[in-house]
Amino acid sequence: MIRVSGAVKAYGATRVVDGVDLELAPGGVTSIIGPNGAGKSTLLSCVARLLELDGGTVTVDGLDVHRTPGDVLARRLSVLRQDNHLTARLTVRDLVGFGRYPWSKGRPTPDDERHVVEALAFLELEAFADRYLDELSGGQRQRAFVAMVLCQGTDYVLLDEPLNNLDLRHAVAMMRLLRRAADELGRTVVVVLHDVNVAAAYSDVVVAMRDGVVVHQGPPSQLMRTDVLRDVYDLELTVHHLDGRPVAVPVL
């Protein structure tokens, strides 16, 4: 379980994350949504230890993420940042192999190689394994980074806006892959998303943030309501049901 207790992250006098309490049970897909500046990515970065907390604690299966040795935490929790820039020219296979470093320490074993092969297959990247990343499309490159994260073999996978710069087809394909990672691989997937309809379609739990705090949390059926969405986005949205799924549409 991921447990966030009284988490605070401030920049000067501004609290970007303001006393957040949150519990995420193992398994499934949890989406964190909210308007720009709500604190979504900052909260995820604090959970992943990419940012230091100014107050409160975060634990993963009882391990304090800010006190646990990095190599121990990296075997339990992996993260994909919003922006991924590499200076070295790498092949897809090389990149995915980096995910095994917490286990191999740079000396890959046959078991590590097996994980690489399985991650490439799961993300349908076998045909691109020996291509350089700068030879791929944006969607293919994003899949390669997700393959690296899954190859790390952690129970918890955190992804910060993995749909950025993806067209509709590639965004749908990415969410289907993350859904499969939860359902078929047993991973706990936590993802920051901008699109509330995508979150509702693929998530088990939706966490809605505004102004640095969690304002709503629950299954999509509880979040996809006009009054709740107004509270989150300060916007009038009508919720329709198509084939049994809720879809939010702005009121023109």
Secondary structure as GFF3:
##gff-version 3
##sequence-region A 1 252
A	DSSP	beta_strand	2	11	.	.	.	ID=ss1
A	DSSP	beta_strand	14	24	.	.	.	ID=ss2
A	DSSP	beta_strand	29	33	.	.	.	ID=ss3
A	DSSP	alpha_helix	40	47	.	.	.	ID=ss4
A	DSSP	beta_strand	55	60	.	.	.	ID=ss5
A	DSSP	beta_strand	63	64	.	.	.	ID=ss6
A	DSSP	alpha_helix	70	73	.	.	.	ID=ss7
A	DSSP	beta_strand	77	80	.	.	.	ID=ss8
A	DSSP	alpha_helix	92	98	.	.	.	ID=ss9
A	DSSP	alpha_helix	101	104	.	.	.	ID=ss10
A	DSSP	alpha_helix	110	122	.	.	.	ID=ss11
A	DSSP	three_ten_helix	126	128	.	.	.	ID=ss12
A	DSSP	three_ten_helix	133	135	.	.	.	ID=ss13
A	DSSP	alpha_helix	138	151	.	.	.	ID=ss14
A	DSSP	beta_strand	156	160	.	.	.	ID=ss15
A	DSSP	alpha_helix	168	185	.	.	.	ID=ss16
A	DSSP	beta_strand	188	192	.	.	.	ID=ss17
A	DSSP	alpha_helix	196	202	.	.	.	ID=ss18
A	DSSP	beta_strand	205	210	.	.	.	ID=ss19
A	DSSP	beta_strand	213	218	.	.	.	ID=ss20
A	DSSP	alpha_helix	220	223	.	.	.	ID=ss21
A	DSSP	alpha_helix	226	233	.	.	.	ID=ss22
A	DSSP	beta_strand	237	242	.	.	.	ID=ss23
A	DSSP	beta_strand	245	250	.	.	.	ID=ss24
###
